[in-house]
Amino acid sequence: MKKALVTLGLSVILAASLQAKDALMMATTTSTDNTGLLDYLAPKFEKDTGIPLKWVATGTGKALKMGKNCDVDILMVHAPASEKKFVSAGYGVDRQQIMYNDFVIIGPKVDPAKVNGMKTSLALQKIQAQSAKFFSRGDNSGTNKKEIKLWKEAIKNAPEKASWYVQTGQGMLRTINMASEKTGYTMTDRGTWIKYMDQKKDNNMMKIVVQGDKNLFNQYSVVTINKAQCKNVNPKLAKSFTNWITSAKTQKAISDFRLLGQALFIPNANK
């Protein structure tokens, strides 16, 4: 009887190990998770391929680090310059763009700094000049990387030590909530902004004040972890996902993913 229980125990452990091995492990950005996009896509992926998708949602900087540490098979991220360095350094292969949206700067509906409708650089300069509260994720995410780049274009340096510049160390939705509570500004991707509006409805005290500039474009891509660097990763599963998410069927599914009648992401694979 004891031997039977031991055998059963080993069988359970082996089954769990195989199940984990057969699941595609992904590190992705908070925006693809917070918006509900992955909850929407994962069942479709498993239905079409038989492969379960498991993911960790974090900033792009941490996602890239997880890739370097061989913790995942694939990345879904949105910091093109960092992704290209990751690939050129030999950590990733088969980087393919899959969709985009754009960044927007949001602030209180009363707009205390009076930046509504301004170009990005002018708006940031005025926010600095008036010491209006600005909430940065401060987490090396794709959004944070873009925000820092925009500050450098506007005022030469990011205002990291300014009293009015708050680094939250939090994800996007939490950062928006903090900005709203403290009557401040922040930058977010449009998909997360739409999700926030859907959550808050009539209680939303924020609005878009800056949008539409070319430098606010926000590209998302997938990157497979290089097996030459990470023996434990599964490039076959990663390739299945890349082929699936860049297919016409899935690209249409991404286009159909909407809240409040608005597209959160716009597919652009193979373009």
C-alpha positions as CSV (number, residue, x, y, z in Angstrom):
1,M,0.0,0.0,0.0
2,K,2.9,2.3,0.9
3,K,4.6,1.6,-2.4
4,A,1.4,2.3,-4.3
5,L,1.1,5.7,-2.5
6,V,4.7,6.5,-3.4
7,T,4.1,5.6,-7.0
8,L,0.9,7.7,-7.1
9,G,2.8,10.6,-5.6
10,L,5.6,10.4,-8.2
11,S,3.0,10.2,-10.9
12,V,1.3,13.4,-9.7
13,I,4.6,15.2,-9.5
14,L,5.6,14.0,-13.0
15,A,2.2,15.1,-14.4
16,A,2.5,18.5,-12.8
17,S,6.0,18.8,-14.3
18,L,4.9,17.9,-17.7
19,Q,1.9,20.3,-17.5
20,A,4.3,23.2,-16.6
21,K,6.7,22.2,-19.3
22,D,3.9,22.1,-21.9
23,A,2.6,25.5,-21.0
24,L,4.0,28.6,-22.8
25,M,5.6,30.9,-20.2
26,M,5.4,34.6,-21.1
27,A,6.6,37.8,-19.5
28,T,4.5,40.7,-20.6
29,T,3.6,44.4,-19.9
30,T,1.0,45.5,-17.4
31,S,-1.1,47.0,-20.2
32,T,-1.8,43.7,-22.0
33,D,-2.9,42.3,-18.6
34,N,-4.7,45.2,-17.1
35,T,-6.8,45.8,-20.2
36,G,-8.0,42.2,-20.2
37,L,-6.4,41.5,-23.6
38,L,-4.6,38.4,-22.4
39,D,-7.6,37.0,-20.6
40,Y,-9.4,37.4,-23.9
41,L,-6.7,35.9,-26.1
42,A,-5.4,33.0,-23.9
43,P,-8.4,30.8,-24.2
44,K,-8.5,31.3,-28.0
45,F,-4.8,30.4,-28.2
46,E,-5.3,27.2,-26.1
47,K,-8.4,26.2,-28.2
48,D,-6.5,26.7,-31.5
49,T,-3.2,25.1,-30.5
50,G,-3.8,23.0,-27.4
51,I,-1.1,25.0,-25.6
52,P,-1.9,26.7,-22.2
53,L,-0.6,30.2,-21.9
54,K,0.8,31.4,-18.5
55,W,2.1,34.9,-18.0
56,V,3.7,37.3,-15.6
57,A,2.6,41.0,-16.0
58,T,5.3,43.5,-15.2
59,G,7.2,46.4,-16.7
60,T,9.1,45.9,-19.9
61,G,12.4,46.4,-18.1
62,K,11.6,43.6,-15.7
63,A,10.2,41.4,-18.5
64,L,13.5,41.7,-20.4
65,K,15.4,40.8,-17.2
66,M,13.2,37.7,-16.9
67,G,14.1,36.8,-20.4
68,K,17.8,37.2,-19.6
69,N,17.4,35.0,-16.6
70,C,15.7,32.3,-18.7
71,D,12.5,32.4,-16.7
72,V,10.2,32.5,-19.7
73,D,9.9,31.3,-23.3
74,I,8.7,34.5,-24.9
75,L,8.2,38.2,-24.2
76,M,5.3,40.6,-25.2
77,V,6.7,44.0,-24.7
78,H,6.6,47.6,-25.9
79,A,10.0,49.3,-25.7
80,P,11.5,48.8,-29.3
81,A,14.9,50.3,-28.6
82,S,15.4,48.0,-25.5
83,E,14.0,45.0,-27.4
84,K,16.5,45.5,-30.3
85,K,19.4,45.7,-27.8
86,F,18.1,42.5,-26.2
87,V,18.1,40.7,-29.5
88,S,21.4,42.1,-30.7
89,A,23.0,41.0,-27.4
90,G,21.9,37.4,-28.2
91,Y,19.2,37.0,-25.6
92,G,16.3,37.1,-28.0
93,V,15.3,36.0,-31.5
94,D,12.4,36.4,-33.9
95,R,11.2,39.8,-32.8
96,Q,8.0,40.5,-34.5
97,Q,5.6,43.5,-34.2
98,I,2.0,42.5,-33.4
99,M,0.0,45.6,-32.6
100,Y,0.1,49.2,-31.4
101,N,-1.8,52.0,-29.7
102,D,-0.5,55.4,-28.5
103,F,0.5,57.1,-25.4
104,V,-1.6,60.0,-24.0
105,I,-1.0,62.5,-21.2
106,I,-4.0,62.7,-18.9
107,G,-4.8,65.1,-16.1
108,P,-7.6,66.4,-13.9
109,K,-10.7,67.7,-15.8
110,V,-10.0,71.1,-14.3
111,D,-6.5,71.0,-15.9
112,P,-4.7,73.2,-13.3
113,A,-1.6,73.6,-15.5
114,K,-3.7,74.6,-18.6
115,V,-2.0,72.2,-21.0
116,N,-5.0,70.8,-22.8
117,G,-4.4,70.5,-26.5
118,M,-0.7,71.4,-26.4
119,K,2.1,69.5,-28.1
120,T,3.9,67.0,-25.8
121,S,7.1,69.0,-25.2
122,L,5.3,72.3,-24.6
123,A,2.9,70.6,-22.1
124,L,5.7,69.0,-20.2
125,Q,7.6,72.3,-20.1
126,K,4.6,74.1,-18.7
127,I,3.9,71.3,-16.1
128,Q,7.5,71.7,-15.0
129,A,7.3,75.5,-14.9
130,Q,4.2,75.5,-12.7
131,S,5.4,72.6,-10.6
132,A,2.2,70.8,-11.3
133,K,2.1,67.3,-9.8
134,F,3.2,64.6,-12.3
135,F,3.0,60.9,-11.4
136,S,5.6,58.7,-13.1
137,R,5.5,54.9,-12.9
138,G,9.3,55.1,-12.2
139,D,9.5,51.3,-12.8
140,N,11.6,51.0,-16.0
141,S,8.5,49.8,-17.9
142,G,8.0,50.6,-21.5
143,T,5.7,53.5,-20.5
144,N,8.3,54.8,-18.1
145,K,11.1,54.5,-20.7
146,K,9.0,56.5,-23.2
147,E,8.0,59.1,-20.6
148,I,11.7,59.7,-19.6
149,K,12.6,60.1,-23.3
150,L,9.8,62.7,-23.7
151,W,11.0,64.6,-20.6
152,K,14.6,64.7,-22.1
153,E,13.3,66.0,-25.4
154,A,11.3,68.7,-23.6
155,I,13.7,69.9,-20.8
156,K,17.0,68.0,-21.4
157,N,16.7,65.9,-18.2
158,A,14.0,63.9,-16.4
159,P,12.9,65.8,-13.2
160,E,13.6,62.8,-11.0
161,K,14.4,64.8,-7.9
162,A,11.8,67.5,-8.2
163,S,9.3,67.6,-5.3
164,W,6.3,67.8,-7.7
165,Y,7.5,64.7,-9.7
166,V,6.3,61.5,-8.0
167,Q,7.7,58.1,-8.9
168,T,5.1,55.6,-7.8
169,G,6.9,52.3,-8.6
170,Q,3.4,51.0,-9.4
171,G,1.6,49.7,-12.5
172,M,-0.4,51.9,-14.8
173,L,-3.9,51.7,-13.3
174,R,-2.6,52.3,-9.8
175,T,-0.6,55.2,-11.1
176,I,-3.6,56.8,-12.8
177,N,-5.6,56.3,-9.6
178,M,-2.9,58.1,-7.6
179,A,-2.7,61.0,-10.1
180,S,-6.5,61.3,-9.9
181,E,-6.5,61.3,-6.1
182,K,-3.8,64.0,-5.9
183,T,-5.1,66.1,-8.8
184,G,-2.0,65.4,-10.9
185,Y,-0.9,64.4,-14.4
186,T,0.5,61.2,-15.8
187,M,1.2,59.4,-19.0
188,T,-0.5,56.2,-20.0
189,D,-1.1,54.0,-23.0
190,R,-4.5,54.5,-24.6
191,G,-5.6,51.0,-24.0
192,T,-5.2,51.3,-20.2
193,W,-6.8,54.7,-20.3
194,I,-9.9,53.2,-22.0
195,K,-10.0,50.4,-19.3
196,Y,-9.7,53.0,-16.6
197,M,-12.6,55.0,-18.1
198,D,-14.7,51.8,-18.3
199,Q,-14.0,51.1,-14.6
200,K,-14.6,54.6,-13.3
201,K,-17.6,55.5,-15.5
202,D,-19.2,58.7,-14.0
203,N,-16.7,58.8,-11.2
204,N,-13.8,59.5,-13.6
205,M,-12.2,62.9,-12.7
206,M,-9.5,62.7,-15.4
207,K,-9.3,63.5,-19.1
208,I,-6.8,63.4,-22.0
209,V,-4.9,66.6,-22.3
210,V,-2.2,65.7,-24.8
211,Q,-2.5,63.2,-27.6
212,G,-1.9,62.7,-31.3
213,D,1.8,63.5,-31.6
214,K,3.9,61.2,-33.7
215,N,6.3,60.6,-30.8
216,L,3.5,59.1,-28.8
217,F,3.3,56.0,-31.0
218,N,3.4,52.8,-28.9
219,Q,4.5,49.6,-30.7
220,Y,4.1,46.1,-29.1
221,S,6.1,43.1,-30.2
222,V,6.8,39.5,-29.3
223,V,10.4,38.3,-28.8
224,T,11.4,34.6,-28.4
225,I,14.1,33.8,-25.8
226,N,17.2,32.4,-27.5
227,K,17.7,28.8,-26.7
228,A,21.4,29.1,-27.3
229,Q,21.5,31.3,-24.1
230,C,18.7,29.4,-22.2
231,K,18.7,25.6,-22.5
232,N,15.5,25.3,-20.5
233,V,13.2,27.4,-22.8
234,N,10.9,26.0,-25.4
235,P,11.2,27.9,-28.7
236,K,8.8,25.5,-30.3
237,L,6.0,26.7,-28.1
238,A,7.1,30.3,-28.6
239,K,7.0,29.9,-32.3
240,S,3.5,28.5,-32.1
241,F,2.4,31.6,-30.3
242,T,4.2,34.0,-32.7
243,N,2.6,32.3,-35.7
244,W,-0.8,32.4,-34.0
245,I,-0.8,36.0,-32.9
246,T,0.5,37.2,-36.2
247,S,-2.2,35.2,-38.1
248,A,-5.0,37.0,-39.8
249,K,-7.5,35.4,-37.5
250,T,-5.9,36.5,-34.3
251,Q,-5.1,40.0,-35.7
252,K,-8.8,40.4,-36.3
253,A,-9.5,39.2,-32.8
254,I,-7.2,41.9,-31.5
255,S,-9.0,44.5,-33.6
256,D,-12.4,43.3,-32.2
257,F,-11.3,43.7,-28.6
258,R,-13.1,46.8,-27.6
259,L,-14.4,48.7,-24.6
260,L,-16.7,51.7,-24.7
261,G,-16.8,51.2,-28.4
262,Q,-13.1,51.9,-28.8
263,A,-10.2,49.7,-29.9
264,L,-7.6,49.2,-27.2
265,F,-5.0,47.9,-29.6
266,I,-4.6,48.1,-33.4
267,P,-3.1,45.0,-35.1
268,N,-0.1,45.6,-37.4
269,A,1.7,42.3,-37.8
270,N,3.6,41.7,-41.0
271,K,3.5,45.4,-41.8
